[in-house]
């Protein structure tokens, strides 16, 4: 029997921050320490610790210089680092293929990509809809960190969601969980985040535009049905419960969204109010 691709993961490389460092460095000849720090949302001490691990493994080089009479540290990836990153990504792609064909547990995969999940991560995952409706399959899953980034996409954030990230962080974003579902007629996404107080979710709902697509039994909620570039529709339902805010979205034809989005939204509401 062939070995599982998880055995090819490198403990030095696959840790969330270190994988993020190598990913950022792979796109540039060199990157300033402060740029890495800001992109990865790390304190100076934390980033320095991870860089030492990578430098000891000879996967990155550091160059400390004086520029404009100020000390500056530049970081670059070595050839060994590029090879290690390619090998890591190849193993992860193999794992994704296994997940998409039903051969692996997505939650276990998400855990491998980041730091060891804590109790709060598991609790949040348990609060996100898991009952897959007929005709759908779960296609993707990830924890969401306190910077509003998917843990399974190190160094990446949702670029077109920056205003959402700012709103959530301003209410003390603690983390969350994300799942995607796919079928032949529609794709659905369910995201849940936990904020620092119970007032935050309601405040964010009130700041949204009035609903254009109401779903009975969902209050407090906001619902929208929007046109997508290139055709088709996007349906969105935002839900609030205690310190949690959930967003259920679906893309497809309008008829499909009107029929199926309420089922997903009610499934998520049931999880939050059980």
Phi and psi restraints in degrees (value plus and minus 20) as a CYANA .aco file:
   2 UNK   PHI     -86.9   -46.9
   2 UNK   PSI     127.9   167.9
   3 UNK   PHI     -90.3   -50.3
   3 UNK   PSI     130.7   170.7
   4 UNK   PHI     -90.8   -50.8
   4 UNK   PSI     122.9   162.9
   5 UNK   PHI     -80.3   -40.3
   5 UNK   PSI     -38.5     1.5
   6 UNK   PHI     -81.7   -41.7
   6 UNK   PSI     -46.7    -6.7
   7 UNK   PHI     -90.0   -50.0
   7 UNK   PSI     -36.0     4.0
   8 UNK   PHI    -110.7   -70.7
   8 UNK   PSI     -24.2    15.8
   9 UNK   PHI     -91.0   -51.0
   9 UNK   PSI     118.8   158.8
  10 UNK   PHI    -117.0   -77.0
  10 UNK   PSI     103.0   143.0
  11 UNK   PHI     -78.9   -38.9
  11 UNK   PSI     -52.7   -12.7
  12 UNK   PHI     -89.7   -49.7
  12 UNK   PSI     -59.3   -19.3
  13 UNK   PHI    -106.0   -66.0
  13 UNK   PSI     -61.6   -21.6
  14 UNK   PHI     -98.8   -58.8
  14 UNK   PSI     -29.9    10.1
  15 UNK   PHI     -76.3   -36.3
  15 UNK   PSI     119.5   159.5
  16 UNK   PHI     -72.5   -32.5
  16 UNK   PSI     -70.3   -30.3
  17 UNK   PHI     -89.8   -49.8
  17 UNK   PSI     -62.5   -22.5
  18 UNK   PHI     -87.1   -47.1
  18 UNK   PSI     -57.5   -17.5
  19 UNK   PHI     -85.4   -45.4
  19 UNK   PSI     -56.5   -16.5
  20 UNK   PHI     -84.1   -44.1
  20 UNK   PSI     -62.2   -22.2
  21 UNK   PHI     -77.9   -37.9
  21 UNK   PSI     -70.0   -30.0
  22 UNK   PHI     -85.1   -45.1
  22 UNK   PSI     -55.9   -15.9
  23 UNK   PHI     -84.5   -44.5
  23 UNK   PSI     -65.3   -25.3
  24 UNK   PHI     -84.1   -44.1
  24 UNK   PSI     -65.7   -25.7
  25 UNK   PHI     -85.8   -45.8
  25 UNK   PSI     -47.4    -7.4
  26 UNK   PHI     -87.0   -47.0
  26 UNK   PSI     -37.5     2.5
  27 UNK   PHI    -118.1   -78.1
  27 UNK   PSI     -27.6    12.4
  28 UNK   PHI    -155.5  -115.5
  28 UNK   PSI     129.3   169.3
  29 UNK   PHI     -80.3   -40.3
  29 UNK   PSI     -59.1   -19.1
  30 UNK   PHI    -178.6  -138.6
  30 UNK   PSI     133.7   173.7
  31 UNK   PHI    -153.7  -113.7
  31 UNK   PSI     117.5   157.5
  32 UNK   PHI     -89.1   -49.1
  32 UNK   PSI     126.7   166.7
  33 UNK   PHI     -73.6   -33.6
  33 UNK   PSI     -64.7   -24.7
  34 UNK   PHI     -85.3   -45.3
  34 UNK   PSI     -54.4   -14.4
  35 UNK   PHI     -86.7   -46.7
  35 UNK   PSI     -65.5   -25.5
  36 UNK   PHI     -78.8   -38.8
  36 UNK   PSI     -65.5   -25.5
  37 UNK   PHI     -76.5   -36.5
  37 UNK   PSI     -67.4   -27.4
  38 UNK   PHI     -91.4   -51.4
  38 UNK   PSI     -60.4   -20.4
  39 UNK   PHI     -85.6   -45.6
  39 UNK   PSI     -56.7   -16.7
  40 UNK   PHI    -114.1   -74.1
  40 UNK   PSI     -23.4    16.6
  41 UNK   PHI      43.5    83.5
  41 UNK   PSI      20.1    60.1
  42 UNK   PHI    -131.9   -91.9
  42 UNK   PSI     126.9   166.9
  43 UNK   PHI     -90.6   -50.6
  43 UNK   PSI     141.1   181.1
  44 UNK   PHI     -75.2   -35.2
  44 UNK   PSI     -64.3   -24.3
  45 UNK   PHI     -86.0   -46.0
  45 UNK   PSI     -60.7   -20.7
  46 UNK   PHI     -86.3   -46.3
  46 UNK   PSI     -64.2   -24.2
  47 UNK   PHI     -84.6   -44.6
  47 UNK   PSI     -60.2   -20.2
  48 UNK   PHI     -80.6   -40.6
  48 UNK   PSI     -59.9   -19.9
  49 UNK   PHI     -82.7   -42.7
  49 UNK   PSI     -64.8   -24.8
  50 UNK   PHI     -89.8   -49.8
  50 UNK   PSI     -55.6   -15.6
  51 UNK   PHI     -84.9   -44.9
  51 UNK   PSI     -56.5   -16.5
  52 UNK   PHI     -82.5   -42.5
  52 UNK   PSI     -60.0   -20.0
  53 UNK   PHI     -82.1   -42.1
  53 UNK   PSI     -65.8   -25.8
  54 UNK   PHI     -88.3   -48.3
  54 UNK   PSI     -56.2   -16.2
  55 UNK   PHI     -89.2   -49.2
  55 UNK   PSI     -60.2   -20.2
  56 UNK   PHI     -81.2   -41.2
  56 UNK   PSI     -52.1   -12.1
  57 UNK   PHI    -105.6   -65.6
  57 UNK   PSI     -18.2    21.8
  58 UNK   PHI      42.1    82.1
  58 UNK   PSI      13.9    53.9
  59 UNK   PHI    -116.9   -76.9
  59 UNK   PSI     -38.5     1.5
  60 UNK   PHI    -158.4  -118.4
  60 UNK   PSI     138.5   178.5
  61 UNK   PHI    -139.3   -99.3
  61 UNK   PSI     126.0   166.0
  62 UNK   PHI    -138.9   -98.9
  62 UNK   PSI     124.2   164.2
  63 UNK   PHI    -152.8  -112.8
  63 UNK   PSI      90.6   130.6
  64 UNK   PHI    -117.5   -77.5
  64 UNK   PSI     102.3   142.3
  65 UNK   PHI    -153.4  -113.4
  65 UNK   PSI     151.1   191.1
  66 UNK   PHI    -130.7   -90.7
  66 UNK   PSI      99.7   139.7
  67 UNK   PHI    -147.5  -107.5
  67 UNK   PSI     107.1   147.1
  68 UNK   PHI      34.1    74.1
  68 UNK   PSI      20.0    60.0
  69 UNK   PHI      44.9    84.9
  69 UNK   PSI      -1.1    38.9
  70 UNK   PHI    -146.5  -106.5
  70 UNK   PSI     121.6   161.6
  71 UNK   PHI     -90.6   -50.6
  71 UNK   PSI     120.7   160.7
  72 UNK   PHI    -164.0  -124.0
  72 UNK   PSI     122.6   162.6
  73 UNK   PHI    -135.4   -95.4
  73 UNK   PSI     105.1   145.1
  74 UNK   PHI    -126.8   -86.8
  74 UNK   PSI     120.6   160.6
  75 UNK   PHI    -139.2   -99.2
  75 UNK   PSI     118.6   158.6
  76 UNK   PHI    -158.3  -118.3
  76 UNK   PSI     133.6   173.6
  77 UNK   PHI    -108.3   -68.3
  77 UNK   PSI     121.4   161.4
  78 UNK   PHI    -108.4   -68.4
  78 UNK   PSI     150.9   190.9
  79 UNK   PHI     -83.2   -43.2
  79 UNK   PSI     -58.2   -18.2
  80 UNK   PHI     -83.0   -43.0
  80 UNK   PSI     -55.1   -15.1
  81 UNK   PHI     -85.6   -45.6
  81 UNK   PSI     -59.6   -19.6
  82 UNK   PHI     -84.8   -44.8
  82 UNK   PSI     -60.8   -20.8
  83 UNK   PHI     -84.3   -44.3
  83 UNK   PSI     -64.6   -24.6
  84 UNK   PHI     -82.3   -42.3
  84 UNK   PSI     -59.8   -19.8
  85 UNK   PHI     -86.6   -46.6
  85 UNK   PSI     -63.5   -23.5
  86 UNK   PHI     -81.0   -41.0
  86 UNK   PSI     -62.7   -22.7
  87 UNK   PHI     -84.0   -44.0
  87 UNK   PSI     -61.0   -21.0
  88 UNK   PHI     -83.7   -43.7
  88 UNK   PSI     -66.4   -26.4
  89 UNK   PHI     -85.0   -45.0
  89 UNK   PSI     -55.6   -15.6
  90 UNK   PHI     -83.9   -43.9
  90 UNK   PSI     -61.0   -21.0
  91 UNK   PHI     -85.4   -45.4
  91 UNK   PSI     -60.5   -20.5
  92 UNK   PHI     -86.4   -46.4
  92 UNK   PSI     -59.4   -19.4
  93 UNK   PHI     -82.7   -42.7
  93 UNK   PSI     -58.7   -18.7
  94 UNK   PHI     -82.4   -42.4
  94 UNK   PSI     -58.8   -18.8
  95 UNK   PHI     -88.5   -48.5
  95 UNK   PSI     -59.4   -19.4
  96 UNK   PHI     -82.8   -42.8
  96 UNK   PSI     -60.5   -20.5
  97 UNK   PHI     -81.5   -41.5
  97 UNK   PSI     -60.4   -20.4
  98 UNK   PHI     -83.9   -43.9
  98 UNK   PSI     -60.2   -20.2
  99 UNK   PHI     -83.8   -43.8
  99 UNK   PSI     -67.7   -27.7
 100 UNK   PHI     -85.7   -45.7
 100 UNK   PSI     -44.0    -4.0
 101 UNK   PHI    -119.8   -79.8
 101 UNK   PSI      -8.0    32.0
 102 UNK   PHI      63.4   103.4
 102 UNK   PSI      -1.5    38.5
 103 UNK   PHI    -123.8   -83.8
 103 UNK   PSI     -11.7    28.3
 104 UNK   PHI    -173.7  -133.7
 104 UNK   PSI     143.6   183.6
 105 UNK   PHI    -111.2   -71.2
 105 UNK   PSI      95.3   135.3
 106 UNK   PHI     -79.1   -39.1
 106 UNK   PSI     -56.2   -16.2
 107 UNK   PHI     -86.6   -46.6
 107 UNK   PSI     -58.6   -18.6
 108 UNK   PHI     -85.8   -45.8
 108 UNK   PSI     -57.2   -17.2
 109 UNK   PHI     -83.8   -43.8
 109 UNK   PSI     -64.9   -24.9
 110 UNK   PHI     -80.0   -40.0
 110 UNK   PSI     -57.3   -17.3
 111 UNK   PHI     -86.3   -46.3
 111 UNK   PSI     -57.9   -17.9
 112 UNK   PHI     -83.9   -43.9
 112 UNK   PSI     -50.9   -10.9
 113 UNK   PHI     -96.6   -56.6
 113 UNK   PSI     -45.2    -5.2
 114 UNK   PHI    -136.6   -96.6
 114 UNK   PSI    -185.3  -145.3
 115 UNK   PHI     -88.7   -48.7
 115 UNK   PSI     144.5   184.5
 116 UNK   PHI     -75.5   -35.5
 116 UNK   PSI     103.5   143.5
 117 UNK   PHI     -83.7   -43.7
 117 UNK   PSI     118.0   158.0
 118 UNK   PHI    -108.4   -68.4
 118 UNK   PSI     158.9   198.9
 119 UNK   PHI     -81.6   -41.6
 119 UNK   PSI     -58.3   -18.3
 120 UNK   PHI     -85.8   -45.8
 120 UNK   PSI     -57.0   -17.0
 121 UNK   PHI     -80.4   -40.4
 121 UNK   PSI     -62.6   -22.6
 122 UNK   PHI     -89.7   -49.7
 122 UNK   PSI     -57.6   -17.6
 123 UNK   PHI     -84.0   -44.0
 123 UNK   PSI     -62.5   -22.5
 124 UNK   PHI     -84.9   -44.9
 124 UNK   PSI     -61.2   -21.2
 125 UNK   PHI     -79.8   -39.8
 125 UNK   PSI     -57.3   -17.3
 126 UNK   PHI     -89.8   -49.8
 126 UNK   PSI     -40.3    -0.3
 127 UNK   PHI    -108.1   -68.1
 127 UNK   PSI     -27.5    12.5
 128 UNK   PHI    -112.9   -72.9
 128 UNK   PSI     121.4   161.4
 129 UNK   PHI     -70.2   -30.2
 129 UNK   PSI     111.2   151.2
 130 UNK   PHI    -141.3  -101.3
 130 UNK   PSI     -35.6     4.4
 131 UNK   PHI     -96.4   -56.4
 131 UNK   PSI      79.9   119.9
 132 UNK   PHI     -94.8   -54.8
 132 UNK   PSI     101.1   141.1
 133 UNK   PHI     -82.3   -42.3
 133 UNK   PSI     137.5   177.5
 134 UNK   PHI     -75.9   -35.9
 134 UNK   PSI     116.0   156.0
 135 UNK   PHI      70.0   110.0
 135 UNK   PSI     -29.3    10.7
 136 UNK   PHI    -128.7   -88.7
 136 UNK   PSI     139.5   179.5
 137 UNK   PHI    -154.6  -114.6
 137 UNK   PSI     128.1   168.1
 138 UNK   PHI     -94.1   -54.1
 138 UNK   PSI     103.7   143.7
 139 UNK   PHI    -129.0   -89.0
 139 UNK   PSI     -36.5     3.5
 140 UNK   PHI    -182.1  -142.1
 140 UNK   PSI     128.2   168.2
 141 UNK   PHI    -174.0  -134.0
 141 UNK   PSI     121.4   161.4
 142 UNK   PHI    -181.1  -141.1
 142 UNK   PSI     129.4   169.4
 143 UNK   PHI     -91.9   -51.9
 143 UNK   PSI     137.5   177.5
 144 UNK   PHI    -135.9   -95.9
 144 UNK   PSI     109.0   149.0
 145 UNK   PHI    -108.4   -68.4
 145 UNK   PSI     159.1   199.1
 146 UNK   PHI     -91.8   -51.8
 146 UNK   PSI     -27.2    12.8
 147 UNK   PHI    -118.0   -78.0
 147 UNK   PSI     -12.2    27.8
 148 UNK   PHI      45.6    85.6
 148 UNK   PSI      27.3    67.3
 149 UNK   PHI    -145.0  -105.0
 149 UNK   PSI     128.8   168.8
 150 UNK   PHI     -94.9   -54.9
 150 UNK   PSI     106.7   146.7
 151 UNK   PHI     -82.0   -42.0
 151 UNK   PSI     -51.6   -11.6
 152 UNK   PHI    -102.1   -62.1
 152 UNK   PSI     -14.4    25.6
 153 UNK   PHI    -148.9  -108.9
 153 UNK   PSI      53.3    93.3
 154 UNK   PHI     -74.1   -34.1
 154 UNK   PSI     120.2   160.2
 155 UNK   PHI      49.0    89.0
 155 UNK   PSI     -15.4    24.6
 156 UNK   PHI    -133.5   -93.5
 156 UNK   PSI     119.4   159.4
 157 UNK   PHI    -141.3  -101.3
 157 UNK   PSI     158.5   198.5
 158 UNK   PHI    -111.1   -71.1
 158 UNK   PSI      73.9   113.9
 159 UNK   PHI     -75.6   -35.6
 159 UNK   PSI     -54.6   -14.6
 160 UNK   PHI    -107.6   -67.6
 160 UNK   PSI     -11.3    28.7
 161 UNK   PHI    -137.5   -97.5
 161 UNK   PSI       5.5    45.5
 162 UNK   PHI     -83.3   -43.3
 162 UNK   PSI     -56.6   -16.6
 163 UNK   PHI     -86.8   -46.8
 163 UNK   PSI     -56.7   -16.7
 164 UNK   PHI     -83.7   -43.7
 164 UNK   PSI     -64.6   -24.6
 165 UNK   PHI     -78.4   -38.4
 165 UNK   PSI     -63.4   -23.4
 166 UNK   PHI     -83.0   -43.0
 166 UNK   PSI     -63.2   -23.2
 167 UNK   PHI     -83.8   -43.8
 167 UNK   PSI     -63.8   -23.8
 168 UNK   PHI     -88.4   -48.4
 168 UNK   PSI     -62.6   -22.6
 169 UNK   PHI     -83.9   -43.9
 169 UNK   PSI     -55.5   -15.5
 170 UNK   PHI     -86.5   -46.5
 170 UNK   PSI     -38.1     1.9
 171 UNK   PHI    -125.6   -85.6
 171 UNK   PSI       2.3    42.3
 172 UNK   PHI      55.3    95.3
 172 UNK   PSI      28.3    68.3
 173 UNK   PHI     -73.4   -33.4
 173 UNK   PSI     104.6   144.6
 174 UNK   PHI    -120.1   -80.1
 174 UNK   PSI     -46.2    -6.2
 175 UNK   PHI     128.1   168.1
 175 UNK   PSI    -195.8  -155.8
 176 UNK   PHI    -196.5  -156.5
 176 UNK   PSI    -182.0  -142.0
 177 UNK   PHI    -170.1  -130.1
 177 UNK   PSI     130.2   170.2
 178 UNK   PHI    -156.0  -116.0
 178 UNK   PSI     117.0   157.0
 179 UNK   PHI    -157.1  -117.1
 179 UNK   PSI     124.4   164.4
 180 UNK   PHI    -138.3   -98.3
 180 UNK   PSI     125.5   165.5
 181 UNK   PHI    -148.4  -108.4
 181 UNK   PSI     124.1   164.1
 182 UNK   PHI    -152.6  -112.6
 182 UNK   PSI     128.0   168.0
 183 UNK   PHI    -165.5  -125.5
 183 UNK   PSI    -199.2  -159.2
 184 UNK   PHI     -91.7   -51.7
 184 UNK   PSI     -38.8     1.2
 185 UNK   PHI    -135.6   -95.6
 185 UNK   PSI     -35.3     4.7
 186 UNK   PHI    -180.2  -140.2
 186 UNK   PSI     137.8   177.8
 187 UNK   PHI    -139.9   -99.9
 187 UNK   PSI     116.3   156.3
 188 UNK   PHI    -145.6  -105.6
 188 UNK   PSI     127.6   167.6
 189 UNK   PHI    -153.6  -113.6
 189 UNK   PSI     117.0   157.0
 190 UNK   PHI    -147.8  -107.8
 190 UNK   PSI     100.9   140.9
 191 UNK   PHI    -143.1  -103.1
 191 UNK   PSI     114.2   154.2
 192 UNK   PHI    -144.3  -104.3
 192 UNK   PSI     114.7   154.7
 193 UNK   PHI    -147.2  -107.2
 193 UNK   PSI     131.1   171.1
 194 UNK   PHI    -129.4   -89.4
 194 UNK   PSI     106.6   146.6
 195 UNK   PHI    -123.4   -83.4
 195 UNK   PSI     152.9   192.9
 196 UNK   PHI     -96.8   -56.8
 196 UNK   PSI     -32.4     7.6
 197 UNK   PHI    -175.1  -135.1
 197 UNK   PSI     148.4   188.4
 198 UNK   PHI     -97.5   -57.5
 198 UNK   PSI     -36.2     3.8
 199 UNK   PHI     -97.8   -57.8
 199 UNK   PSI     -45.6    -5.6
 200 UNK   PHI     -79.4   -39.4
 200 UNK   PSI     -71.5   -31.5
 201 UNK   PHI     -78.7   -38.7
 201 UNK   PSI     -62.2   -22.2
 202 UNK   PHI     -87.3   -47.3
 202 UNK   PSI     -59.2   -19.2
 203 UNK   PHI     -82.2   -42.2
 203 UNK   PSI     -60.0   -20.0
 204 UNK   PHI     -88.4   -48.4
 204 UNK   PSI     -61.9   -21.9
 205 UNK   PHI     -78.7   -38.7
 205 UNK   PSI     -63.9   -23.9
 206 UNK   PHI     -85.8   -45.8
 206 UNK   PSI     -45.5    -5.5
 207 UNK   PHI    -100.2   -60.2
 207 UNK   PSI     -34.2     5.8
 208 UNK   PHI     -97.0   -57.0
 208 UNK   PSI     140.3   180.3
 209 UNK   PHI     -85.0   -45.0
 209 UNK   PSI     138.9   178.9
 210 UNK   PHI     -78.2   -38.2
 210 UNK   PSI     128.6   168.6
 211 UNK   PHI     -82.8   -42.8
 211 UNK   PSI     121.3   161.3
 212 UNK   PHI    -132.1   -92.1
 212 UNK   PSI     -24.1    15.9
 213 UNK   PHI    -164.8  -124.8
 213 UNK   PSI      78.5   118.5
 214 UNK   PHI    -111.6   -71.6
 214 UNK   PSI     122.6   162.6
 215 UNK   PHI    -141.1  -101.1
 215 UNK   PSI     100.8   140.8
 216 UNK   PHI     -82.1   -42.1
 216 UNK   PSI     119.6   159.6
 217 UNK   PHI      61.1   101.1
 217 UNK   PSI     -10.9    29.1
 218 UNK   PHI    -119.9   -79.9
 218 UNK   PSI     -29.2    10.8
 219 UNK   PHI     -80.3   -40.3
 219 UNK   PSI     122.3   162.3
 220 UNK   PHI     -98.0   -58.0
 220 UNK   PSI     112.3   152.3
 221 UNK   PHI    -175.8  -135.8
 221 UNK   PSI     148.2   188.2
 222 UNK   PHI    -152.4  -112.4
 222 UNK   PSI     113.3   153.3
 223 UNK   PHI    -147.1  -107.1
 223 UNK   PSI     123.9   163.9
 224 UNK   PHI    -161.7  -121.7
 224 UNK   PSI     125.1   165.1
 225 UNK   PHI    -147.0  -107.0
 225 UNK   PSI      94.6   134.6
 226 UNK   PHI    -143.9  -103.9
 226 UNK   PSI     133.8   173.8
 227 UNK   PHI     -98.3   -58.3
 227 UNK   PSI     123.0   163.0
 228 UNK   PHI    -123.6   -83.6
 228 UNK   PSI     124.7   164.7
 229 UNK   PHI     -83.4   -43.4
 229 UNK   PSI     112.6   152.6
 230 UNK   PHI      71.1   111.1
 230 UNK   PSI     -19.9    20.1
 231 UNK   PHI      86.7   126.7
 231 UNK   PSI     142.0   182.0
 232 UNK   PHI      63.5   103.5
 232 UNK   PSI     159.7   199.7
 233 UNK   PHI    -146.0  -106.0
 233 UNK   PSI     139.9   179.9
 234 UNK   PHI    -143.4  -103.4
 234 UNK   PSI     102.3   142.3
 235 UNK   PHI    -128.8   -88.8
 235 UNK   PSI     117.9   157.9
 236 UNK   PHI    -155.9  -115.9
 236 UNK   PSI     118.2   158.2
 237 UNK   PHI    -154.4  -114.4
 237 UNK   PSI      98.4   138.4
 238 UNK   PHI    -118.1   -78.1
 238 UNK   PSI     113.4   153.4
 239 UNK   PHI    -145.2  -105.2
 239 UNK   PSI     127.0   167.0
 240 UNK   PHI    -145.0  -105.0
 240 UNK   PSI     120.2   160.2
 241 UNK   PHI    -176.4  -136.4
 241 UNK   PSI      94.0   134.0
 242 UNK   PHI      34.9    74.9
 242 UNK   PSI    -144.5  -104.5
 243 UNK   PHI    -109.1   -69.1
 243 UNK   PSI     -13.7    26.3
 244 UNK   PHI    -127.6   -87.6
 244 UNK   PSI     121.7   161.7
 245 UNK   PHI    -145.9  -105.9
 245 UNK   PSI     108.6   148.6
 246 UNK   PHI    -141.2  -101.2
 246 UNK   PSI     125.3   165.3
 247 UNK   PHI    -145.8  -105.8
 247 UNK   PSI     100.6   140.6
 248 UNK   PHI    -130.7   -90.7
 248 UNK   PSI     102.6   142.6
 249 UNK   PHI    -150.2  -110.2
 249 UNK   PSI     135.7   175.7
 250 UNK   PHI    -169.7  -129.7
 250 UNK   PSI     119.5   159.5
 251 UNK   PHI    -136.4   -96.4
 251 UNK   PSI     124.9   164.9
 252 UNK   PHI     135.9   175.9
 252 UNK   PSI    -180.7  -140.7
 253 UNK   PHI     -95.3   -55.3
 253 UNK   PSI     132.5   172.5
 254 UNK   PHI     -78.6   -38.6
 254 UNK   PSI     -61.6   -21.6
 255 UNK   PHI     -81.5   -41.5
 255 UNK   PSI     -61.9   -21.9
 256 UNK   PHI     -85.7   -45.7
 256 UNK   PSI     -63.6   -23.6
 257 UNK   PHI     -82.9   -42.9
 257 UNK   PSI     -64.8   -24.8
 258 UNK   PHI     -82.0   -42.0
 258 UNK   PSI     -50.9   -10.9
 259 UNK   PHI    -102.2   -62.2
 259 UNK   PSI     -63.0   -23.0
 260 UNK   PHI    -117.4   -77.4
 260 UNK   PSI     -51.9   -11.9
 261 UNK   PHI     -77.4   -37.4
 261 UNK   PSI     -62.6   -22.6
 262 UNK   PHI     -78.2   -38.2
 262 UNK   PSI     -54.4   -14.4
 263 UNK   PHI     -84.2   -44.2
 263 UNK   PSI     -64.8   -24.8
 264 UNK   PHI     -84.9   -44.9
 264 UNK   PSI     -63.5   -23.5
 265 UNK   PHI     -83.1   -43.1
 265 UNK   PSI     -62.5   -22.5
 266 UNK   PHI     -87.2   -47.2
 266 UNK   PSI     -55.7   -15.7
 267 UNK   PHI     -83.6   -43.6
 267 UNK   PSI     -59.3   -19.3
 268 UNK   PHI     -90.3   -50.3
 268 UNK   PSI     -60.6   -20.6
 269 UNK   PHI     -80.9   -40.9
 269 UNK   PSI     -60.8   -20.8
 270 UNK   PHI     -81.9   -41.9
 270 UNK   PSI     -57.7   -17.7
 271 UNK   PHI     -84.8   -44.8
 271 UNK   PSI     -56.7   -16.7
 272 UNK   PHI    -101.2   -61.2
 272 UNK   PSI     -37.7     2.3
 273 UNK   PHI    -137.0   -97.0
 273 UNK   PSI      -6.9    33.1
